[in-house]
Amino acid sequence: MSNVEVRREGQHVFVASNGRGAEVRIGRKDQDGSFSPVELLLAAAAGCVAVTAETALTRRVGEFTAHAEHVSVEGAHELTTVPVSLDYDLSGLDEAQRAALEVVVRRAVEQLCTVTRTLKASATTPLTLPG
């Protein structure tokens, strides 16, 4: 089970930390030096895909990058979709190898990427307040 704590460090400045000593600054979207909550969601989606696909991709094509973007209705406070893309060099692979790699990567992400699987399932987010 993963746990993350978010503590306030100043006006619109928060730090998320985990039990392994990692920290990330969270702020509003226009705040320098921090990720907005939406950017963290995007990072989680792209990061999960990258971690899940890493072994298959590095073995066959070497280095790669993952990207995520948000798509929402103007003024809406929710995302309608979170497209994730991978970027890597296919020049060293023939057509059959490319097709096989696509199958392996898609299968791994669809079966093992917790973040994108959760987004697809529209997980609930119960809010607990002191009481």
N, C-alpha and C positions, 0 to 999 in steps of 0.2 A: 504494500500500500504506500502510495506517495503522499506526502504532506508538504504543503507550502505555507509559509507564514508571510503576511504582508503587514509591515509596520509603517506608520506615518513618521516622516522625518522633517516635515515642514509643509507649508501651504502648497498643495498639489504635488508634493514629493513623497513617494512611497518606495520602499525597498522590499522586494520579495526574496525570501531565502528558503533554502531547503536544509535538511539535516546533514548534508555532505559539505556545507560551507560555501555553496554557490550563491551569488546574489545578482539581482538585476533591478535597475531603477525603473520605476513606473511613474508616469506623469500624464498630463494632458497632451493631446496630439501636437501642440505647438511648443512644447517644452523641450529645450535643448538637453542632450545628455540622458534622455530616458526613452523608454518604449511606452507607447500608449497601450491600453488594454487590448485594443483591436490588433495592434501590431504584434503583441504577444501571442494572440490567438493565431495570427498568420504564421509567426515563427514556429509555434507549436505544430501546426499542420505541415509546413515545409520541413521542419526538423524531423518530425516523425517519419515522413516519407523518405527523407535522406538516410536516417538511421536504419530504416527497414530495408531499403534498396542497396545500402552500401556494399555489402559483400558481393552481390551479383554484379554490380556496376564496376567496382574497382578491379575485380578479377578479369572483366572482359574489356573495359574501355578506359580504366584509369580514373582520373579525377572527374568530378562532376559538381554541379551546383543545383540547388533546389530553390524555387521561387514560389511565393504565394501572394495573391492579391485579394482584395475584398471587392465584392460587388454588392451594392445596396441601392435602394431607391433614395433619391435625393431627400435629405432631411430625416430619413428613417433611422431609428436607433437599433437596427438589427441588420445582419448580413443576409443577403438572399442566396449567396453562393460563395465558396472559398476555393477558387481554382488553384491547383498546385501544378507546377510544371518542373520537369527535370531537364537539365541541359548538359549534354555530353557529346563527345566526338565519335561518330559512327564510321569514320573513314576507314578504319582498320577491319571492318566487318563486312562480310558479303550479305546478300539479301536473306539467306536462311538464318545466318547468325543474328542478324538484326531482328528478325521475326521471333526467334527463340528467346532473345534477350527481353523483348517486349512482353512476351508471355510470362516469363519468370518474374520480372519486375511488377507487372500488374497483379499477378497472383499473390506475391509477397505482400504488397501494399494492401490489397483487398482483404487478405486474411489476417495480417499481423499489425497493421498500423492503427494503434489504439485511438489516436486523435482523429484521423479521418473517418474511421469506423464510427466513432462517437458522434461526430458532426453529422454523418449520414443518418444516424439513428435518432437525431435530435434529443440528446440526453436532457433529462430534467436537471435543474439547478436549484434545489431547495435552499432557502435562505433561513438561517437560524439566528435569532436575535436574543439578547439576554432577557430573562424575563421572570 
